[in-house]
């Protein structure tokens, strides 16, 4: 529309279309995030029993009894996992 001046109605229409496009893009991102979170939760649930089994075995041979050793091991595994996956999936700058 070079050389033509847009009317107020045309400007409003263009702004509405742009806002609609941005909304759709944000909606796709949000839905994608929710789906990834749901799958991540399923993965965490599937690994829960495996990790609990190994932690219980370590607790049996450890001189420290109770939930302290469990908390320490689970924290270490979680922090290492977060660090690894953050590096893998971080955006390249």
C-alpha positions, 0 to 999 in steps of 0.5 A: 500500500505504498503511497496510499494513506490508510484509514482508521478502519484499515489501521485497526484491522491490521493491528487486530490481525497482528494481535491475533497472529501474536496470540496464536503464536503464544498459544502454540508455545503455551500448549507445547510447554504444557504437553512437554511438562505432562510427558516430563511428569510421566517420565519422572513417575516411571523413574520414581520406583527405579530410583527409590529401589536404588536409594533403599539399597544404599540406605541398607548399607549406609551407617546413616539411616532414615530419610536423610540419605534419601534426600541427599541422593535424590537431590544430587541426582536431580541437580546433576540431571538439571545441569545436564539437560539445561546444557543440552537444551539451552539455546545457542547464542 
